Amino acid sequence: MYFEVKLVSGLFGTNAVLIVDLTLLIQIIAFILLTGALYYKAKKNFKLHGSLMGVALMLHFINFLFAMVPSFIGGFSYLTGEINNIGVQTLWVHAVTGVLSLILGFFLLIAWLPKYTDISGCFKRKRLMDATTLLWSVSLVFGILTYIIFYT
């Protein structure tokens, strides 16, 4: 018996399918959580800051694992064969900065969890946290640019 997989059209009226639009939406939500976490950091509410960062990281990771990795693997030959394409170059910047921010985010989360009531260790990792936030921001911007290039 033959089954045809029909891709559901997206949410935003572009050429993207539903999973691509959901990925974009989830990444924007994760970034809003990250922004909220930065607000609570400025207010010296470090427990809420850490909790929001953890939720944002988990959203990013689940989305990465179930949507981005399969898409990247499926298009790998195109992504390595069309390196002169501006969309492909944009996607590579998005992918590299996104993976680096994810790795650093997990490192920071794992370093924080054993002593989540003691924030003194966090101050030692402030520059790494700032670098992670910057990489995450660059990844989001290049992810949005990739979306615009390929789907609008």
C-alpha angles and dihedrals in degrees: 000000000000122000122193118210110220116199113220116233118250135259102245103055094251130119090269122113122235097265091055092050091046090051091053092047093049091049091051090050090050089051091050088053089049090052090049089050090054089051091054090046089056088050089053092243093135097167092058089042091055094044094051091047089052092052091047090049092050092049089049092048096048090048091046093049100045103032114017101042095050090046092048093048091047092052099036096112090052092046092053096038099048099045092142091062111104091220091054091048090050090049092051091053088048092048097046096046090043094053092046092050090048093051092047091045091055091046090053093045093050091047091050102043101070091056102025092148092055110067097178091098090056092063089058090056097045095114091049089050091050091049090049091051091049092049091047090050093049090048092052093048092049090044090055090046089050090051091050093047096048103033110031 
